[in-house]
């Protein structure tokens, strides 16, 4: 069975989904992505010697700001008042990779998947921007929705590391 695309009306025109009759539920989404850097760029990030300042600190704020502005950036997304947005980083010095994780949540009528995906994307793009003087070959990969809870479709898990997480606040498991 093919599911109906929700952003098109009966005439095939793009439309914002009508959530008027939906009941508010607690909704959480976690998105992840990675950036691969050169050893020099990775060292600058970890040692705080990148010319533009605290790379991960700035990327964290940028990711949160991006998530909050998703409705302005992505056509047909509802503007949402997030209850929580967090950006976390895991660094792998040996692989010269930084994983960004964005967790967004609210109680509302529509999900926060796009906010989490936007947050992680903006965080990774900020790392790129702040390190491009050192390494223009950085590569952003693997941006994906790792988990979502709430709403009509319930729990969706797309990340084995989150399979064990029980509840919406286990986002950083």
C-alpha positions as CSV (number, residue, x, y, z in Angstrom):
1,X,0.0,0.0,0.0
2,X,1.4,3.4,-1.0
3,X,0.9,6.1,1.5
4,X,-0.5,9.4,0.4
5,X,1.9,12.4,0.4
6,X,0.6,14.9,3.0
7,X,1.9,18.1,1.4
8,X,-0.4,17.9,-1.7
9,X,-4.1,18.6,-2.0
10,X,-6.6,16.6,-4.0
11,X,-5.7,18.7,-7.1
12,X,-1.9,17.9,-6.7
13,X,-1.1,21.4,-5.5
14,X,1.5,21.9,-2.7
15,X,-0.2,22.8,0.6
16,X,0.6,23.1,4.2
17,X,-0.8,20.1,6.2
18,X,-3.9,21.1,8.2
19,X,-3.4,20.1,11.8
20,X,-6.5,21.8,13.1
21,X,-8.2,18.6,14.3
22,X,-5.1,16.9,15.7
23,X,-4.7,16.5,19.4
24,X,-1.5,17.8,20.9
25,X,0.9,15.1,22.1
26,X,4.5,15.0,23.4
27,X,6.8,14.8,20.4
28,X,10.5,14.3,20.3
29,X,12.9,13.9,17.4
30,X,16.6,13.1,17.3
31,X,18.7,13.6,14.2
32,X,22.4,12.8,13.7
33,X,25.1,13.6,11.2
34,X,28.9,13.6,10.8
35,X,31.6,15.8,9.5
36,X,35.0,14.4,8.4
37,X,37.9,16.8,8.8
38,X,41.6,16.7,8.1
39,X,43.9,16.0,11.1
40,X,44.9,19.7,11.2
41,X,41.3,20.9,11.3
42,X,40.3,18.2,13.9
43,X,43.3,19.3,16.1
44,X,42.2,23.0,15.8
45,X,38.7,22.1,16.9
46,X,39.8,20.0,19.9
47,X,42.5,22.4,21.0
48,X,40.4,25.5,20.5
49,X,42.9,27.1,18.1
50,X,40.6,27.6,15.0
51,X,40.9,31.2,13.9
52,X,37.2,31.9,14.4
53,X,37.0,30.8,18.0
54,X,35.2,28.0,19.9
55,X,34.0,25.9,16.9
56,X,31.8,23.5,18.8
57,X,30.3,26.2,21.1
58,X,29.4,28.3,18.1
59,X,28.1,25.3,16.2
60,X,25.9,24.3,19.2
61,X,24.2,27.8,19.3
62,X,23.9,27.9,15.5
63,X,22.2,24.5,15.4
64,X,19.7,25.5,18.1
65,X,19.0,28.7,16.2
66,X,18.6,26.8,13.0
67,X,16.1,24.4,14.6
68,X,14.1,27.3,15.9
69,X,13.8,28.8,12.5
70,X,12.9,25.7,10.5
71,X,9.5,27.0,9.7
72,X,11.1,30.0,7.9
73,X,13.6,27.9,6.0
74,X,11.6,24.9,4.8
75,X,8.5,25.6,2.7
76,X,5.3,24.2,4.2
77,X,6.7,23.5,7.6
78,X,4.6,24.7,10.5
79,X,6.4,27.3,12.7
80,X,6.8,25.6,16.0
81,X,7.6,26.8,19.5
82,X,10.1,24.2,20.7
83,X,10.0,23.2,24.4
84,X,13.6,21.9,24.1
85,X,16.4,21.9,21.6
86,X,19.9,20.5,22.4
87,X,22.9,19.9,20.2
88,X,25.6,17.5,21.4
89,X,28.8,16.4,19.8
90,X,30.8,13.3,19.9
91,X,34.4,13.6,18.6
92,X,36.4,10.7,17.2
93,X,40.0,12.1,17.0
94,X,41.4,8.9,15.4
95,X,38.8,9.0,12.6
96,X,38.9,12.8,12.4
97,X,35.1,12.9,12.6
98,X,32.6,14.9,14.7
99,X,29.1,13.5,15.1
100,X,26.4,16.1,15.8
101,X,23.2,15.1,17.5
102,X,20.2,17.4,17.7
103,X,17.3,16.6,20.0
104,X,14.1,18.7,19.6
105,X,10.9,18.3,21.5
106,X,7.5,19.9,22.2
107,X,3.9,19.2,23.0
108,X,2.0,20.0,19.9
109,X,0.0,18.9,16.9
110,X,2.9,18.2,14.5
111,X,6.2,16.5,14.7
112,X,9.7,18.0,15.2
113,X,11.6,15.9,12.8
114,X,12.4,18.7,10.4
115,X,13.6,20.9,13.3
116,X,16.0,18.2,14.5
117,X,17.3,17.6,11.0
118,X,17.7,21.3,10.4
119,X,19.5,21.8,13.7
120,X,22.0,19.0,13.0
121,X,22.6,20.3,9.5
122,X,23.2,23.9,10.6
123,X,25.5,22.7,13.4
124,X,27.6,20.7,10.8
125,X,27.6,23.6,8.3
126,X,28.8,25.9,11.0
127,X,31.8,23.6,11.8
128,X,32.6,23.6,8.1
129,X,32.4,27.4,7.9
130,X,34.6,27.9,10.9
131,X,37.2,25.4,9.7
132,X,37.3,26.0,5.9
133,X,40.4,28.1,6.1
134,X,42.2,25.0,7.4
135,X,40.4,22.3,5.3
136,X,38.2,22.8,2.3
137,X,37.8,19.1,1.8
138,X,35.7,18.5,4.9
139,X,32.8,16.2,4.1
140,X,29.3,16.2,5.8
141,X,27.7,12.8,5.7
142,X,25.0,10.6,7.2
143,X,22.4,13.2,8.2
144,X,19.3,11.2,9.2
145,X,16.4,11.0,11.6
146,X,17.6,8.6,14.3
147,X,14.4,8.5,16.4
148,X,11.1,10.1,16.8
149,X,8.3,9.7,19.3
150,X,4.8,10.9,19.6
151,X,2.0,11.6,17.2
152,X,-0.2,9.2,15.3
153,X,2.7,7.1,14.0
154,X,4.2,6.7,17.4
155,X,7.8,5.6,17.9
156,X,10.2,5.4,15.0
157,X,13.8,4.2,15.6
158,X,16.4,4.4,12.8
159,X,19.5,4.0,14.9
160,X,20.6,0.8,16.7
161,X,22.3,2.8,19.5
162,X,18.8,4.2,20.4
163,X,17.0,0.8,20.4
164,X,17.5,0.5,24.1
165,X,16.4,4.0,24.9
166,X,13.1,3.8,26.8
167,X,11.2,7.1,26.9
168,X,11.6,10.5,25.3
169,X,14.3,11.8,27.5
170,X,16.7,9.0,26.7
171,X,17.8,10.9,23.6
172,X,21.5,10.9,24.4
173,X,21.8,7.2,25.1
